[in-house]
Amino acid sequence: MTTKRFFLAFLIVSLILAGIVSYYASSDPDGLEKVAEDKGISAKEKDHSLKDSPFGDYGVKGVDDARLSGGLSGVIGVGVVLLAGGGLFWVVRRRGDTSGDS
């Protein structure tokens, strides 16, 4: 398998997981949230400052369909992470390309 095919397959799987499979994730609280509820710690919690942002609460603001909103949020998140990671990789790779004699 070539490198390009590997990255294309990785991208497709990531988009499928983020856009489709994420809808079927459990909405029940995870272990940390459950313990916080049981011990009364969650009574002191406050909303974070970005809750009203365009991608707050695992959805896209303005999209009324919960399935579509969550899927779009996941796909956009995958894109942002891949762009940031790819950009960082590109910068680090370019810095290591010094072809001077040491």
Phi, psi and chi 1 to 4 in degrees:
 res  aa     phi    psi   chi1   chi2   chi3   chi4
   1 MET       -  129.6  177.1 -179.8  -92.1      -
   2 THR   -76.2  163.8   65.7      -      -      -
   3 THR   -63.6  -40.5  -56.5      -      -      -
   4 LYS   -64.0  -41.1  -73.6 -176.3 -177.7 -177.1
   5 ARG   -66.6  -38.1  -76.3 -171.0 -178.8 -175.9
   6 PHE   -61.5  -48.5  172.7   77.7      -      -
   7 PHE   -66.9  -34.3  -77.1  117.6      -      -
   8 LEU   -65.8  -43.8 -178.7   62.0      -      -
   9 ALA   -64.0  -41.0      -      -      -      -
  10 PHE   -61.1  -43.1  176.7   78.6      -      -
  11 LEU   -63.7  -44.6  176.5   64.3      -      -
  12 ILE   -64.0  -45.7  -69.7  169.9      -      -
  13 VAL   -63.1  -42.3  168.6      -      -      -
  14 SER   -62.1  -43.3  -62.4      -      -      -
  15 LEU   -67.0  -38.6  -68.6  173.8      -      -
  16 ILE   -65.3  -45.1  -71.6  171.5      -      -
  17 LEU   -63.3  -43.7  -71.2  173.2      -      -
  18 ALA   -72.9  -39.2      -      -      -      -
  19 GLY   -87.2  -29.7      -      -      -      -
  20 ILE  -118.0  -54.1  -61.9  170.1      -      -
  21 VAL   -68.1  -30.2  177.1      -      -      -
  22 SER   -62.8  -24.3   63.7      -      -      -
  23 TYR   -63.1  -29.3  178.6   75.1      -      -
  24 TYR   -89.8    6.3  -61.5  101.6      -      -
  25 ALA   -67.4  151.2      -      -      -      -
  26 SER   -67.4  139.5  174.4      -      -      -
  27 SER   -94.3   -0.3   61.0      -      -      -
  28 ASP   -70.2  152.2  -67.3  -25.4      -      -
  29 PRO   -64.6  146.4   16.1  -23.0      -      -
  30 ASP   -78.1 -177.2   62.4   11.6      -      -
  31 GLY   -58.6  -43.9      -      -      -      -
  32 LEU   -66.2  -43.3 -176.2   60.1      -      -
  33 GLU   -64.7  -38.7  -70.5  174.6  -16.7      -
  34 LYS   -63.4  -44.3  178.6   73.7  171.9  134.8
  35 VAL   -65.5  -40.8  169.7      -      -      -
  36 ALA   -61.9  -38.2      -      -      -      -
  37 GLU   -68.6  -44.4  -71.9  173.6    3.6      -
  38 ASP   -64.7  -36.5  -69.0  -13.0      -      -
  39 LYS   -91.4   -2.1  -60.1  -66.1 -178.5 -177.7
  40 GLY    81.7    7.0      -      -      -      -
  41 ILE   -69.0  -33.8  -60.8  169.0      -      -
  42 SER   -69.1  -13.0   63.0      -      -      -
  43 ALA   -66.0  -22.9      -      -      -      -
  44 LYS   -93.5   -2.6  -61.9  176.8 -174.9  176.6
  45 GLU   -70.4  150.3   73.2 -178.8   20.5      -
  46 LYS  -124.9  155.0  -59.4  175.8 -171.9  172.2
  47 ASP   -68.2  144.2  -74.2  -26.4      -      -
  48 HIS   -78.4  163.5   57.0   85.1      -      -
  49 SER   -69.7  -17.0   59.3      -      -      -
  50 LEU  -102.0   14.8  -62.8  175.2      -      -
  51 LYS   -64.4  -26.1   77.7  172.3 -176.6  111.4
  52 ASP   -96.9   11.9  -66.6  -33.9      -      -
  53 SER   -72.5  167.6   70.0      -      -      -
  54 PRO   -58.7  -24.1  -24.9   32.3      -      -
  55 PHE  -119.7   22.7  -59.2  108.5      -      -
  56 GLY   -67.7  145.9      -      -      -      -
  57 ASP    61.3   39.9 -156.6   21.6      -      -
  58 TYR    57.8   40.2  -59.3  105.6      -      -
  59 GLY  -153.2  174.1      -      -      -      -
  60 VAL  -107.9  122.2  177.1      -      -      -
  61 LYS   -62.7  135.6 -173.7  179.7 -101.6 -175.8
  62 GLY    95.8  -11.0      -      -      -      -
  63 VAL  -101.9  114.4  178.7      -      -      -
  64 ASP   -79.0  -28.0  -64.9  -30.3      -      -
  65 ASP   -75.5  117.7 -177.9   15.6      -      -
  66 ALA   -61.0  -40.5      -      -      -      -
  67 ARG   -64.6  -46.9  177.1  176.1  -83.3  178.9
  68 LEU   -66.7  -41.9 -179.3   60.3      -      -
  69 SER   -61.9  -46.5  178.0      -      -      -
  70 GLY   -66.4  -40.6      -      -      -      -
  71 GLY   -64.7  -43.9      -      -      -      -
  72 LEU   -62.9  -41.4  -79.3  173.8      -      -
  73 SER   -60.3  -42.7  178.6      -      -      -
  74 GLY   -65.3  -44.0      -      -      -      -
  75 VAL   -64.9  -42.7  168.2      -      -      -
  76 ILE   -65.3  -39.1  -68.4  168.3      -      -
  77 GLY   -62.5  -42.9      -      -      -      -
  78 VAL   -60.6  -44.3  165.9      -      -      -
  79 GLY   -61.3  -44.1      -      -      -      -
  80 VAL   -64.1  -44.4  168.1      -      -      -
  81 VAL   -64.9  -42.1  168.2      -      -      -
  82 LEU   -66.4  -39.1  -71.5  176.5      -      -
  83 LEU   -65.7  -44.4  -75.9  174.0      -      -
  84 ALA   -65.2  -46.3      -      -      -      -
  85 GLY   -65.0  -42.4      -      -      -      -
  86 GLY   -65.1  -39.9      -      -      -      -
  87 GLY   -64.8  -42.4      -      -      -      -
  88 LEU   -64.1  -42.9 -177.9   62.9      -      -
  89 PHE   -60.5  -43.0  178.0   77.8      -      -
  90 TRP   -63.0  -43.5 -177.6   77.2      -      -
  91 VAL   -64.5  -45.6  167.2      -      -      -
  92 VAL   -65.6  -40.4  169.2      -      -      -
  93 ARG   -64.1  -41.3 -171.2 -169.9   75.8 -172.8
  94 ARG   -66.5  -35.4  -62.1  -69.2  -94.6  166.0
  95 ARG   -68.4  -30.4  -71.8 -178.4   89.1 -166.1
  96 GLY   -83.2   -2.3      -      -      -      -
  97 ASP   -86.3   22.6  -98.5   -6.3      -      -
  98 THR   -70.6  125.4   57.3      -      -      -
  99 SER  -112.1   45.1   56.4      -      -      -
 100 GLY   -96.3  158.1      -      -      -      -
 101 ASP   -81.5  131.4  -67.1  -32.9      -      -
 102 SER  -106.8      -  -62.2      -      -      -
